[in-house]
């Protein structure tokens, strides 16, 4: 690749990064729709960038959107081998009484002192929004719902959900139980990216357990074939909420809408966001991970240089027609001293649209460089000393 470097700063034409494609004509991006909702976010799933938001970080009651975290932790525990999908889970009085039909909330109708498999409970949480199923899973994983809430908060912190605090596994009202539209979009992105197998459950329109069939409350699963998740929520305090995701061609959008007036309104307002996102934005892969972009000089090593590239695919979602306006620069650390490990960060790639920074990514060593012998290190030390005098 032909790259010119000045003082270890390399300038790349985006044509070297972007695979040859026919660029669309520039699209004028109108103002985003104003939704009849307290808070909302439109997120590009590939990058995690927020494309549209209104009060996105406002702390609000999430209602049954809480169960996204309950399900996320359950699938995480399955993947770690801590629990099995066919494990039989006892239904405690707390799960039965708090989450059962008598409580007036969503329920899987689990009988007291019965058992249900982890897999059935997971379907009951995601599709039927069962409070009893959520509590039963929480107790099985952590011993108690309070202990599970601690796991939820630790997981939220790890994911970067800065405006969330959980007191229970269900989303039943509590003054210290809250989240935000942005945080729920972050959680939805983690669910989608980390576990496609279990994510498929979110697209199922109904689930039958113990001869009782219940339908998924996400109306968009019936209205839009590109929608494949995620979860609804409703309490009097929270209003009607919906976190949804859709994939069209190579682009995926995530929406998070809090505080609408009805099931129909939350579906209609969510559809507005999805339509806007797919109509006026496009997703491009600018470069694959692991492909050599340049070779960086290495001092005191068994090799004099090391191939450098990206640790992750560079994927951007941009207003349509903006890709041809992008410029990329690459900065490499000026004095790399062996040993260098594969994957070690040795620089940065920045992509700009004019003066605006639209993306940055770490430049990493694509292979290891071992330390040179004594005389090799000594000779490079001498060269580095004299170069330093004249730089």
C-alpha positions as CSV (number, residue, x, y, z in Angstrom):
1,X,0.0,0.0,0.0
2,X,1.4,3.4,-1.0
3,X,1.4,5.5,2.2
4,X,3.3,8.7,2.8
5,X,4.5,9.2,6.4
6,X,5.7,12.4,7.9
7,X,7.0,12.4,11.5
8,X,5.3,9.1,11.9
9,X,2.0,10.5,10.8
10,X,0.6,8.8,7.8
11,X,-2.0,10.1,5.4
12,X,-4.3,7.6,3.7
13,X,-6.6,8.2,0.9
14,X,-10.0,6.7,1.8
15,X,-9.9,5.0,-1.6
16,X,-7.2,2.8,-0.1
17,X,-9.5,1.8,2.7
18,X,-12.8,1.5,1.0
19,X,-13.6,-1.4,-1.3
20,X,-14.5,-0.2,-4.8
21,X,-18.2,0.7,-4.7
22,X,-20.6,3.0,-6.6
23,X,-21.0,6.0,-4.4
24,X,-24.6,7.3,-4.0
25,X,-25.3,10.8,-4.8
26,X,-25.3,13.1,-1.8
27,X,-28.6,12.9,0.2
28,X,-29.8,15.8,2.2
29,X,-30.6,14.5,5.6
30,X,-33.7,16.1,7.1
31,X,-34.3,16.8,10.7
32,X,-35.1,13.6,12.6
33,X,-38.8,12.9,13.5
34,X,-40.1,14.2,16.8
35,X,-41.7,11.3,18.6
36,X,-44.6,11.3,21.1
37,X,-42.4,9.8,23.8
38,X,-40.5,10.9,26.9
39,X,-37.2,9.7,25.7
40,X,-35.7,7.9,22.6
41,X,-32.5,6.8,20.9
42,X,-31.7,5.5,17.4
43,X,-28.4,3.7,17.4
44,X,-26.2,2.2,14.7
45,X,-25.6,-1.4,15.9
46,X,-22.3,-1.8,14.1
47,X,-20.5,1.2,15.7
48,X,-22.7,1.9,18.7
49,X,-23.0,5.5,17.5
50,X,-26.2,7.3,18.4
51,X,-27.7,8.8,15.3
52,X,-30.8,10.4,16.9
53,X,-31.7,11.0,20.5
54,X,-34.0,13.0,22.7
55,X,-33.5,12.9,26.5
56,X,-31.5,9.7,25.8
57,X,-29.7,9.8,29.1
58,X,-32.7,10.7,31.2
59,X,-33.2,8.2,34.1
60,X,-36.7,6.7,33.8
61,X,-38.5,3.6,35.0
62,X,-37.8,0.9,32.4
63,X,-40.7,-1.5,33.3
64,X,-40.2,-4.9,31.7
65,X,-37.3,-3.6,29.5
66,X,-35.5,-4.7,32.7
67,X,-35.9,-8.3,31.6
68,X,-33.4,-7.6,28.8
69,X,-30.7,-7.5,31.5
70,X,-32.2,-10.6,33.2
71,X,-32.1,-12.5,30.0
72,X,-28.6,-11.2,29.1
73,X,-27.2,-12.5,32.3
74,X,-28.9,-15.8,32.0
75,X,-27.5,-16.4,28.5
76,X,-24.1,-15.3,29.7
77,X,-24.2,-17.8,32.5
78,X,-25.2,-20.5,30.0
79,X,-22.3,-19.7,27.7
80,X,-19.9,-19.7,30.7
81,X,-21.2,-23.2,31.7
82,X,-22.5,-22.0,35.1
83,X,-26.0,-23.2,34.3
84,X,-27.5,-25.5,31.6
85,X,-30.5,-24.9,29.4
86,X,-32.1,-28.2,30.6
87,X,-31.5,-27.5,34.3
88,X,-34.8,-27.8,36.2
89,X,-35.5,-24.7,38.2
90,X,-37.8,-24.8,41.3
91,X,-40.6,-22.2,41.5
92,X,-40.4,-20.5,44.9
93,X,-43.3,-18.8,46.7
94,X,-41.7,-15.4,46.0
95,X,-41.6,-16.1,42.2
96,X,-45.1,-17.5,42.3
97,X,-46.7,-14.8,44.5
98,X,-44.8,-11.7,43.1
99,X,-44.8,-12.7,39.5
100,X,-47.9,-14.8,39.2
101,X,-51.4,-14.1,37.9
102,X,-52.5,-12.8,41.3
103,X,-50.0,-9.9,41.1
104,X,-51.8,-8.5,38.0
105,X,-48.6,-8.3,35.9
106,X,-47.2,-10.3,33.0
107,X,-46.8,-13.9,34.0
108,X,-45.8,-17.3,32.6
109,X,-48.4,-19.0,34.9
110,X,-45.8,-21.1,36.8
111,X,-47.5,-23.2,39.5
112,X,-46.1,-22.9,43.1
113,X,-43.5,-25.6,43.9
114,X,-43.3,-26.8,40.3
115,X,-40.2,-26.9,38.1
116,X,-39.4,-25.5,34.7
117,X,-36.3,-25.7,32.6
118,X,-33.9,-22.8,32.2
119,X,-34.7,-22.8,28.4
120,X,-38.4,-22.6,29.0
121,X,-38.0,-19.8,31.6
122,X,-35.8,-17.9,29.2
123,X,-38.5,-18.1,26.5
124,X,-41.0,-17.1,29.2
125,X,-39.0,-14.0,30.1
126,X,-38.3,-12.9,26.5
127,X,-41.5,-13.7,24.7
128,X,-44.2,-13.8,27.5
129,X,-42.4,-11.2,29.7
130,X,-43.2,-13.4,32.7
131,X,-42.4,-11.8,36.1
132,X,-42.5,-15.2,37.7
133,X,-40.0,-16.6,35.1
134,X,-37.7,-13.7,35.7
135,X,-37.7,-14.2,39.5
136,X,-37.2,-17.9,39.2
137,X,-34.2,-17.5,36.9
138,X,-32.8,-14.8,39.2
139,X,-33.1,-17.0,42.3
140,X,-31.5,-20.0,40.4
141,X,-28.5,-18.0,39.2
142,X,-27.8,-15.9,42.3
143,X,-29.6,-17.5,45.2
144,X,-31.9,-14.6,45.7
145,X,-33.4,-11.7,43.7
146,X,-31.5,-9.2,45.7
147,X,-28.2,-10.9,44.9
148,X,-29.2,-11.1,41.3
149,X,-29.8,-7.3,41.3
150,X,-26.2,-6.9,42.4
151,X,-25.1,-8.9,39.4
152,X,-27.3,-6.8,37.2
153,X,-25.7,-3.6,38.4
154,X,-22.2,-5.0,38.1
155,X,-23.0,-6.0,34.5
156,X,-24.5,-2.6,33.7
157,X,-21.3,-1.0,34.9
158,X,-19.2,-3.3,32.7
159,X,-21.3,-2.5,29.7
160,X,-21.0,1.3,30.2
161,X,-24.7,1.8,31.2
162,X,-24.1,4.9,33.2
163,X,-27.7,5.8,34.0
164,X,-29.1,2.5,35.1
165,X,-29.7,1.0,38.6
166,X,-31.6,-2.2,39.1
167,X,-33.4,-3.4,42.3
168,X,-35.2,-6.4,40.8
169,X,-35.2,-8.8,37.8
170,X,-38.7,-7.8,36.6
171,X,-39.0,-4.0,36.3
172,X,-41.8,-3.9,38.9
173,X,-41.9,-0.3,40.2
174,X,-39.2,0.8,42.8
175,X,-38.0,4.3,43.4
176,X,-34.3,3.3,43.0
177,X,-34.9,1.2,39.9
178,X,-34.2,3.1,36.7
179,X,-32.5,3.1,33.3
180,X,-32.3,5.2,30.2
181,X,-33.1,4.9,26.5
182,X,-29.4,5.1,25.7
183,X,-28.5,2.4,28.2
184,X,-31.1,0.1,26.9
185,X,-29.8,0.5,23.4
186,X,-26.3,-0.3,24.7
187,X,-27.7,-3.5,26.3
188,X,-29.6,-4.5,23.2
189,X,-26.4,-4.1,21.1
190,X,-24.5,-6.4,23.5
191,X,-27.3,-9.0,23.3
192,X,-27.3,-8.9,19.5
193,X,-23.5,-9.0,19.1
194,X,-22.5,-11.5,21.7
195,X,-25.0,-14.3,21.3
196,X,-26.8,-14.7,18.0
197,X,-28.1,-18.1,18.9
198,X,-30.1,-16.9,21.9
199,X,-30.9,-13.6,20.2
200,X,-33.1,-15.6,17.8
201,X,-35.6,-16.1,20.7
202,X,-36.5,-12.4,20.5
203,X,-38.0,-12.7,17.1
204,X,-40.4,-15.5,18.1
205,X,-44.0,-14.3,17.9
206,X,-45.4,-16.7,20.5
207,X,-44.5,-19.3,23.1
208,X,-46.6,-22.2,24.5
209,X,-45.8,-23.5,27.9
210,X,-48.0,-25.9,29.9
211,X,-50.7,-25.7,27.1
212,X,-50.9,-21.9,27.6
213,X,-50.0,-19.9,24.5
214,X,-49.0,-16.2,24.8
215,X,-48.0,-13.8,22.0
216,X,-45.0,-11.5,21.9
217,X,-46.2,-8.0,22.6
218,X,-43.8,-6.4,20.1
219,X,-46.3,-5.5,17.3
220,X,-43.4,-4.7,14.9
221,X,-42.7,-8.4,14.6
222,X,-46.0,-8.7,12.6
223,X,-45.7,-5.3,10.8
224,X,-42.1,-5.2,9.6
225,X,-40.3,-8.4,8.4
226,X,-36.9,-6.8,9.0
227,X,-37.6,-6.4,12.8
228,X,-36.2,-9.3,14.8
229,X,-36.4,-8.1,18.5
230,X,-36.3,-7.1,21.2
231,X,-38.6,-6.3,24.2
232,X,-41.6,-4.3,25.3
233,X,-42.3,-2.8,28.7
234,X,-45.3,-1.2,30.4
235,X,-46.3,0.1,33.8
236,X,-48.5,3.1,34.7
237,X,-45.4,5.1,35.8
238,X,-43.2,4.1,32.8
239,X,-45.8,4.3,30.1
240,X,-45.4,2.0,27.0
241,X,-41.8,1.3,26.1
242,X,-40.1,-0.6,23.4
243,X,-36.5,-1.6,22.5
244,X,-36.4,-2.9,18.9
245,X,-33.9,-3.8,16.3
246,X,-34.1,-4.3,12.5
247,X,-31.6,-5.5,9.8
248,X,-31.8,-4.4,6.2
249,X,-29.1,-5.5,3.8
250,X,-25.8,-5.0,5.7
251,X,-27.1,-2.4,8.1
252,X,-28.7,-2.9,11.6
253,X,-30.4,-0.2,13.6
254,X,-31.4,-0.3,17.3
255,X,-34.2,1.9,18.7
256,X,-35.1,2.5,22.3
257,X,-38.3,4.4,23.1
258,X,-39.6,5.2,26.6
259,X,-42.9,6.6,27.8
260,X,-45.5,6.5,25.0
261,X,-49.3,6.4,25.6
262,X,-50.2,3.0,24.2
263,X,-49.0,-0.2,22.5
264,X,-50.0,1.1,19.1
265,X,-48.2,4.4,19.7
266,X,-44.9,2.8,20.8
267,X,-44.9,0.6,17.7
268,X,-45.7,3.5,15.4
269,X,-43.1,5.9,16.9
270,X,-40.5,3.2,16.8
271,X,-41.2,2.6,13.1
272,X,-40.6,6.2,12.5
273,X,-37.1,6.0,13.9
274,X,-36.3,2.8,11.9
275,X,-37.6,4.3,8.7
276,X,-35.6,7.5,9.2
277,X,-32.4,5.6,10.0
278,X,-32.5,3.2,7.0
279,X,-33.7,5.9,4.6
280,X,-31.0,8.5,5.3
281,X,-28.0,6.6,6.6
282,X,-25.9,3.8,5.1
283,X,-23.4,1.4,6.7
284,X,-20.0,0.9,5.0
285,X,-17.1,-1.5,5.9
286,X,-14.0,0.7,5.3
287,X,-11.4,-2.0,6.2
288,X,-11.2,-5.5,7.4
289,X,-9.4,-6.3,10.7
290,X,-6.0,-7.9,10.4
291,X,-5.1,-6.5,7.0
292,X,-1.7,-4.8,6.8
293,X,-2.0,-1.0,6.4
294,X,1.7,-0.1,7.0
295,X,4.9,-1.4,8.5
296,X,6.1,0.3,11.7
297,X,9.8,0.6,12.5
298,X,10.9,-1.4,15.6
299,X,14.0,-0.7,17.6
300,X,16.1,-3.3,19.5
301,X,14.2,-6.2,17.9
302,X,14.9,-9.3,15.9
303,X,13.0,-7.7,13.1
304,X,13.4,-4.1,12.0
305,X,9.7,-3.5,11.5
306,X,6.3,-5.0,12.2
307,X,3.1,-5.1,10.1
308,X,0.3,-2.9,11.5
309,X,-3.5,-3.0,11.0
310,X,-6.8,-2.8,12.7
311,X,-7.9,-5.1,15.6
312,X,-11.6,-4.8,14.6
313,X,-13.4,-4.2,11.3
314,X,-13.8,-0.5,10.5
315,X,-17.5,-0.2,10.0
316,X,-19.2,3.2,9.8
317,X,-22.8,4.4,9.5
318,X,-23.0,7.7,7.8
319,X,-25.5,10.0,6.1
320,X,-25.9,8.7,2.6
321,X,-23.5,10.1,0.1
322,X,-20.9,11.2,2.7
323,X,-18.4,8.3,2.3
324,X,-16.6,10.0,-0.6
325,X,-15.9,13.0,1.5
326,X,-14.0,11.1,4.2
327,X,-10.2,11.4,4.8
328,X,-8.2,9.1,7.0
329,X,-4.9,9.7,8.8
330,X,-2.8,7.2,10.6
331,X,-0.4,7.9,13.4
332,X,2.3,5.4,14.5
333,X,4.2,5.7,17.7
334,X,7.6,7.2,16.9
335,X,9.8,4.9,19.0
336,X,8.6,1.3,19.2
337,X,11.0,-0.8,21.2
338,X,11.0,-4.6,21.2
339,X,9.6,-6.8,22.5
340,X,6.3,-6.1,20.7
341,X,3.4,-8.5,21.2
342,X,0.8,-9.3,18.5
343,X,-2.3,-7.1,19.1
344,X,-0.3,-4.5,21.0
345,X,-1.6,-0.9,20.3
346,X,1.1,1.0,18.4
347,X,-0.9,3.9,16.9
348,X,-4.3,5.2,15.8
349,X,-6.3,5.6,12.6
350,X,-8.6,8.6,12.5
351,X,-11.4,9.2,9.9
352,X,-12.6,12.8,9.4
353,X,-15.3,14.5,7.3
354,X,-13.7,17.9,6.9
355,X,-12.7,19.0,10.5
356,X,-15.2,16.6,12.1
357,X,-13.7,13.4,13.6
358,X,-16.2,10.7,12.7
359,X,-14.3,7.6,13.8
360,X,-11.0,6.6,15.5
361,X,-9.6,3.1,15.9
362,X,-6.5,1.5,17.4
363,X,-3.7,0.5,15.1
364,X,-2.2,-2.7,16.4
365,X,0.8,-4.9,15.6
366,X,-0.3,-7.9,13.5
367,X,2.6,-10.1,14.6
368,X,5.1,-10.3,17.5
369,X,8.7,-9.0,17.4
370,X,11.1,-10.6,19.9
371,X,13.9,-8.6,21.6
372,X,17.3,-8.7,19.8
373,X,20.5,-9.9,21.3
374,X,22.8,-7.8,23.4
375,X,24.8,-6.3,20.5
376,X,21.7,-5.7,18.4
377,X,20.1,-3.8,21.3
378,X,23.4,-1.9,21.8
379,X,23.7,-0.8,18.2
380,X,20.1,0.4,18.0
381,X,20.6,2.3,21.3
382,X,23.5,4.2,19.7
383,X,21.5,4.9,16.5
384,X,18.5,6.1,18.6
385,X,20.8,8.4,20.5
386,X,22.2,10.1,17.5
387,X,18.9,10.3,15.8
388,X,17.6,12.0,18.9
389,X,20.3,14.7,18.6
390,X,19.3,15.7,15.1
391,X,15.5,15.3,15.3
